Amino acid sequence: GDGTWPSAGAKAILVNLAKFPKFNGQVVELAEFNEEKQRWKCLLSNGGDVQVFASNIEPVDMFEDRVSEVEKMLEEGQVYEAWRALQSKSRAPQKLKDALRKKYACGMYS
């Protein structure tokens, strides 16, 4: 991708849907943005679609710049902040999760 988010054709995860909680956590494909309704049309894996606000979608993979931010947090000892950042639905790289686990294992909170 060219770094623009969200964009049509991108894979996303549905989040914070109050009306349709069963869709939360589902991976969808962004079809098109409806200017009038200010919603994204998302294609569901079962062939259906839902219209959601941009606040209801998260990228499937964590952005590189976000990954760098979290790595910096870990370097600076902001373990809790880093942990919070990894609680989003976006998939963080395994190396980042491992780094966080290592920090915890060092007994910083014992």
mmCIF file of the C-alpha atoms, coordinates in Angstrom:
data_MODEL
# 
_entry.id   MODEL 
# 
loop_
_atom_site.group_PDB 
_atom_site.id 
_atom_site.type_symbol 
_atom_site.label_atom_id 
_atom_site.label_alt_id 
_atom_site.label_comp_id 
_atom_site.label_asym_id 
_atom_site.label_entity_id 
_atom_site.label_seq_id 
_atom_site.pdbx_PDB_ins_code 
_atom_site.Cartn_x 
_atom_site.Cartn_y 
_atom_site.Cartn_z 
_atom_site.occupancy 
_atom_site.B_iso_or_equiv 
_atom_site.pdbx_formal_charge 
_atom_site.auth_seq_id 
_atom_site.auth_comp_id 
_atom_site.auth_asym_id 
_atom_site.auth_atom_id 
_atom_site.pdbx_PDB_model_num 
ATOM 1   C CA . GLY A 1 1   ? 0.000   0.000   0.000  1.00 0.00 ? 1   GLY A CA 1 
ATOM 2   C CA . ASP A 1 2   ? 1.002   3.610   -0.384 1.00 0.00 ? 2   ASP A CA 1 
ATOM 3   C CA . GLY A 1 3   ? 0.467   4.302   3.294  1.00 0.00 ? 3   GLY A CA 1 
ATOM 4   C CA . THR A 1 4   ? -2.920  5.958   2.922  1.00 0.00 ? 4   THR A CA 1 
ATOM 5   C CA . TRP A 1 5   ? -5.459  4.551   5.322  1.00 0.00 ? 5   TRP A CA 1 
ATOM 6   C CA . PRO A 1 6   ? -8.166  3.665   4.878  1.00 0.00 ? 6   PRO A CA 1 
ATOM 7   C CA . SER A 1 7   ? -8.301  3.000   1.147  1.00 0.00 ? 7   SER A CA 1 
ATOM 8   C CA . ALA A 1 8   ? -10.486 0.857   -1.097 1.00 0.00 ? 8   ALA A CA 1 
ATOM 9   C CA . GLY A 1 9   ? -9.243  -2.695  -1.481 1.00 0.00 ? 9   GLY A CA 1 
ATOM 10  C CA . ALA A 1 10  ? -7.490  -2.675  1.887  1.00 0.00 ? 10  ALA A CA 1 
ATOM 11  C CA . LYS A 1 11  ? -8.129  -5.398  4.434  1.00 0.00 ? 11  LYS A CA 1 
ATOM 12  C CA . ALA A 1 12  ? -9.552  -4.195  7.723  1.00 0.00 ? 12  ALA A CA 1 
ATOM 13  C CA . ILE A 1 13  ? -10.857 -5.500  11.026 1.00 0.00 ? 13  ILE A CA 1 
ATOM 14  C CA . LEU A 1 14  ? -14.267 -4.379  12.274 1.00 0.00 ? 14  LEU A CA 1 
ATOM 15  C CA . VAL A 1 15  ? -14.204 -2.890  15.781 1.00 0.00 ? 15  VAL A CA 1 
ATOM 16  C CA . ASN A 1 16  ? -16.502 -1.164  18.278 1.00 0.00 ? 16  ASN A CA 1 
ATOM 17  C CA . LEU A 1 17  ? -19.713 -2.022  16.444 1.00 0.00 ? 17  LEU A CA 1 
ATOM 18  C CA . ALA A 1 18  ? -22.464 -1.522  19.007 1.00 0.00 ? 18  ALA A CA 1 
ATOM 19  C CA . LYS A 1 19  ? -25.350 -2.497  16.733 1.00 0.00 ? 19  LYS A CA 1 
ATOM 20  C CA . PHE A 1 20  ? -23.692 -5.576  15.243 1.00 0.00 ? 20  PHE A CA 1 
ATOM 21  C CA . PRO A 1 21  ? -21.342 -6.923  17.925 1.00 0.00 ? 21  PRO A CA 1 
ATOM 22  C CA . LYS A 1 22  ? -21.143 -10.272 16.146 1.00 0.00 ? 22  LYS A CA 1 
ATOM 23  C CA . PHE A 1 23  ? -19.185 -8.560  13.350 1.00 0.00 ? 23  PHE A CA 1 
ATOM 24  C CA . ASN A 1 24  ? -16.487 -7.238  15.695 1.00 0.00 ? 24  ASN A CA 1 
ATOM 25  C CA . GLY A 1 25  ? -13.117 -8.814  14.951 1.00 0.00 ? 25  GLY A CA 1 
ATOM 26  C CA . GLN A 1 26  ? -14.137 -9.884  11.447 1.00 0.00 ? 26  GLN A CA 1 
ATOM 27  C CA . VAL A 1 27  ? -11.704 -9.229  8.630  1.00 0.00 ? 27  VAL A CA 1 
ATOM 28  C CA . VAL A 1 28  ? -13.325 -7.369  5.753  1.00 0.00 ? 28  VAL A CA 1 
ATOM 29  C CA . GLU A 1 29  ? -12.288 -5.752  2.497  1.00 0.00 ? 29  GLU A CA 1 
ATOM 30  C CA . LEU A 1 30  ? -12.959 -2.043  2.121  1.00 0.00 ? 30  LEU A CA 1 
ATOM 31  C CA . ALA A 1 31  ? -15.051 -1.517  -1.008 1.00 0.00 ? 31  ALA A CA 1 
ATOM 32  C CA . GLU A 1 32  ? -15.782 2.188   -1.243 1.00 0.00 ? 32  GLU A CA 1 
ATOM 33  C CA . PHE A 1 33  ? -16.329 5.291   0.841  1.00 0.00 ? 33  PHE A CA 1 
ATOM 34  C CA . ASN A 1 34  ? -19.801 6.830   0.795  1.00 0.00 ? 34  ASN A CA 1 
ATOM 35  C CA . GLU A 1 35  ? -19.251 10.604  1.010  1.00 0.00 ? 35  GLU A CA 1 
ATOM 36  C CA . GLU A 1 36  ? -22.913 11.288  1.692  1.00 0.00 ? 36  GLU A CA 1 
ATOM 37  C CA . LYS A 1 37  ? -23.186 8.897   4.627  1.00 0.00 ? 37  LYS A CA 1 
ATOM 38  C CA . GLN A 1 38  ? -19.523 9.259   5.641  1.00 0.00 ? 38  GLN A CA 1 
ATOM 39  C CA . ARG A 1 39  ? -19.293 5.488   5.894  1.00 0.00 ? 39  ARG A CA 1 
ATOM 40  C CA . TRP A 1 40  ? -17.157 2.743   4.417  1.00 0.00 ? 40  TRP A CA 1 
ATOM 41  C CA . LYS A 1 41  ? -18.793 -0.120  2.599  1.00 0.00 ? 41  LYS A CA 1 
ATOM 42  C CA . CYS A 1 42  ? -17.061 -3.284  3.831  1.00 0.00 ? 42  CYS A CA 1 
ATOM 43  C CA . LEU A 1 43  ? -17.302 -6.649  2.123  1.00 0.00 ? 43  LEU A CA 1 
ATOM 44  C CA . LEU A 1 44  ? -17.847 -9.533  4.527  1.00 0.00 ? 44  LEU A CA 1 
ATOM 45  C CA . SER A 1 45  ? -16.340 -12.956 3.948  1.00 0.00 ? 45  SER A CA 1 
ATOM 46  C CA . ASN A 1 46  ? -19.836 -14.449 3.584  1.00 0.00 ? 46  ASN A CA 1 
ATOM 47  C CA . GLY A 1 47  ? -20.579 -12.242 0.581  1.00 0.00 ? 47  GLY A CA 1 
ATOM 48  C CA . GLY A 1 48  ? -22.617 -9.635  2.424  1.00 0.00 ? 48  GLY A CA 1 
ATOM 49  C CA . ASP A 1 49  ? -21.553 -6.118  3.246  1.00 0.00 ? 49  ASP A CA 1 
ATOM 50  C CA . VAL A 1 50  ? -21.835 -3.570  6.054  1.00 0.00 ? 50  VAL A CA 1 
ATOM 51  C CA . GLN A 1 51  ? -21.542 0.212   6.091  1.00 0.00 ? 51  GLN A CA 1 
ATOM 52  C CA . VAL A 1 52  ? -19.403 1.502   8.938  1.00 0.00 ? 52  VAL A CA 1 
ATOM 53  C CA . PHE A 1 53  ? -17.678 4.680   10.067 1.00 0.00 ? 53  PHE A CA 1 
ATOM 54  C CA . ALA A 1 54  ? -13.900 5.002   9.773  1.00 0.00 ? 54  ALA A CA 1 
ATOM 55  C CA . SER A 1 55  ? -13.749 4.678   13.569 1.00 0.00 ? 55  SER A CA 1 
ATOM 56  C CA . ASN A 1 56  ? -15.116 1.133   13.207 1.00 0.00 ? 56  ASN A CA 1 
ATOM 57  C CA . ILE A 1 57  ? -12.220 -0.211  11.147 1.00 0.00 ? 57  ILE A CA 1 
ATOM 58  C CA . GLU A 1 58  ? -8.604  -0.900  12.008 1.00 0.00 ? 58  GLU A CA 1 
ATOM 59  C CA . PRO A 1 59  ? -5.868  -2.059  9.653  1.00 0.00 ? 59  PRO A CA 1 
ATOM 60  C CA . VAL A 1 60  ? -5.159  -5.784  9.752  1.00 0.00 ? 60  VAL A CA 1 
ATOM 61  C CA . ASP A 1 61  ? -1.430  -5.167  10.078 1.00 0.00 ? 61  ASP A CA 1 
ATOM 62  C CA . MET A 1 62  ? 0.063   -2.523  12.314 1.00 0.00 ? 62  MET A CA 1 
ATOM 63  C CA . PHE A 1 63  ? 1.642   0.367   10.403 1.00 0.00 ? 63  PHE A CA 1 
ATOM 64  C CA . GLU A 1 64  ? 5.421   0.531   10.240 1.00 0.00 ? 64  GLU A CA 1 
ATOM 65  C CA . ASP A 1 65  ? 5.534   3.971   11.862 1.00 0.00 ? 65  ASP A CA 1 
ATOM 66  C CA . ARG A 1 66  ? 3.322   2.706   14.683 1.00 0.00 ? 66  ARG A CA 1 
ATOM 67  C CA . VAL A 1 67  ? 5.645   -0.255  15.127 1.00 0.00 ? 67  VAL A CA 1 
ATOM 68  C CA . SER A 1 68  ? 8.581   2.160   15.407 1.00 0.00 ? 68  SER A CA 1 
ATOM 69  C CA . GLU A 1 69  ? 6.680   4.198   17.995 1.00 0.00 ? 69  GLU A CA 1 
ATOM 70  C CA . VAL A 1 70  ? 6.079   1.122   20.139 1.00 0.00 ? 70  VAL A CA 1 
ATOM 71  C CA . GLU A 1 71  ? 9.709   0.012   19.796 1.00 0.00 ? 71  GLU A CA 1 
ATOM 72  C CA . LYS A 1 72  ? 10.748  3.452   21.032 1.00 0.00 ? 72  LYS A CA 1 
ATOM 73  C CA . MET A 1 73  ? 8.393   3.143   24.014 1.00 0.00 ? 73  MET A CA 1 
ATOM 74  C CA . LEU A 1 74  ? 10.041  -0.143  24.946 1.00 0.00 ? 74  LEU A CA 1 
ATOM 75  C CA . GLU A 1 75  ? 13.524  1.353   24.621 1.00 0.00 ? 75  GLU A CA 1 
ATOM 76  C CA . GLU A 1 76  ? 12.510  4.181   26.929 1.00 0.00 ? 76  GLU A CA 1 
ATOM 77  C CA . GLY A 1 77  ? 11.052  1.769   29.455 1.00 0.00 ? 77  GLY A CA 1 
ATOM 78  C CA . GLN A 1 78  ? 7.427   2.735   28.827 1.00 0.00 ? 78  GLN A CA 1 
ATOM 79  C CA . VAL A 1 79  ? 6.343   -0.872  29.021 1.00 0.00 ? 79  VAL A CA 1 
ATOM 80  C CA . TYR A 1 80  ? 2.758   -0.204  30.017 1.00 0.00 ? 80  TYR A CA 1 
ATOM 81  C CA . GLU A 1 81  ? 2.273   2.273   27.148 1.00 0.00 ? 81  GLU A CA 1 
ATOM 82  C CA . ALA A 1 82  ? 3.774   -0.236  24.730 1.00 0.00 ? 82  ALA A CA 1 
ATOM 83  C CA . TRP A 1 83  ? 1.493   -2.953  26.073 1.00 0.00 ? 83  TRP A CA 1 
ATOM 84  C CA . ARG A 1 84  ? -1.536  -0.657  25.641 1.00 0.00 ? 84  ARG A CA 1 
ATOM 85  C CA . ALA A 1 85  ? -0.531  0.092   22.060 1.00 0.00 ? 85  ALA A CA 1 
ATOM 86  C CA . LEU A 1 86  ? -0.447  -3.614  21.291 1.00 0.00 ? 86  LEU A CA 1 
ATOM 87  C CA . GLN A 1 87  ? -4.005  -4.098  22.541 1.00 0.00 ? 87  GLN A CA 1 
ATOM 88  C CA . SER A 1 88  ? -5.440  -2.766  19.293 1.00 0.00 ? 88  SER A CA 1 
ATOM 89  C CA . LYS A 1 89  ? -6.834  -5.309  16.857 1.00 0.00 ? 89  LYS A CA 1 
ATOM 90  C CA . SER A 1 90  ? -4.063  -4.649  14.350 1.00 0.00 ? 90  SER A CA 1 
ATOM 91  C CA . ARG A 1 91  ? -1.547  -7.470  14.076 1.00 0.00 ? 91  ARG A CA 1 
ATOM 92  C CA . ALA A 1 92  ? 1.736   -6.392  15.583 1.00 0.00 ? 92  ALA A CA 1 
ATOM 93  C CA . PRO A 1 93  ? 4.905   -8.037  14.274 1.00 0.00 ? 93  PRO A CA 1 
ATOM 94  C CA . GLN A 1 94  ? 5.954   -11.040 16.349 1.00 0.00 ? 94  GLN A CA 1 
ATOM 95  C CA . LYS A 1 95  ? 9.340   -9.463  17.134 1.00 0.00 ? 95  LYS A CA 1 
ATOM 96  C CA . LEU A 1 96  ? 7.527   -6.587  18.821 1.00 0.00 ? 96  LEU A CA 1 
ATOM 97  C CA . LYS A 1 97  ? 5.414   -8.921  20.953 1.00 0.00 ? 97  LYS A CA 1 
ATOM 98  C CA . ASP A 1 98  ? 8.541   -10.875 21.878 1.00 0.00 ? 98  ASP A CA 1 
ATOM 99  C CA . ALA A 1 99  ? 10.377  -7.702  22.853 1.00 0.00 ? 99  ALA A CA 1 
ATOM 100 C CA . LEU A 1 100 ? 7.483   -6.702  25.087 1.00 0.00 ? 100 LEU A CA 1 
ATOM 101 C CA . ARG A 1 101 ? 7.357   -10.149 26.685 1.00 0.00 ? 101 ARG A CA 1 
ATOM 102 C CA . LYS A 1 102 ? 11.094  -9.952  27.375 1.00 0.00 ? 102 LYS A CA 1 
ATOM 103 C CA . LYS A 1 103 ? 10.668  -6.602  29.116 1.00 0.00 ? 103 LYS A CA 1 
ATOM 104 C CA . TYR A 1 104 ? 7.951   -8.068  31.308 1.00 0.00 ? 104 TYR A CA 1 
ATOM 105 C CA . ALA A 1 105 ? 10.067  -11.133 32.046 1.00 0.00 ? 105 ALA A CA 1 
ATOM 106 C CA . CYS A 1 106 ? 12.895  -8.922  33.281 1.00 0.00 ? 106 CYS A CA 1 
ATOM 107 C CA . GLY A 1 107 ? 10.782  -8.374  36.369 1.00 0.00 ? 107 GLY A CA 1 
ATOM 108 C CA . MET A 1 108 ? 10.235  -4.683  35.864 1.00 0.00 ? 108 MET A CA 1 
ATOM 109 C CA . TYR A 1 109 ? 7.059   -4.971  37.884 1.00 0.00 ? 109 TYR A CA 1 
ATOM 110 C CA . SER A 1 110 ? 8.182   -7.333  40.609 1.00 0.00 ? 110 SER A CA 1 
# 
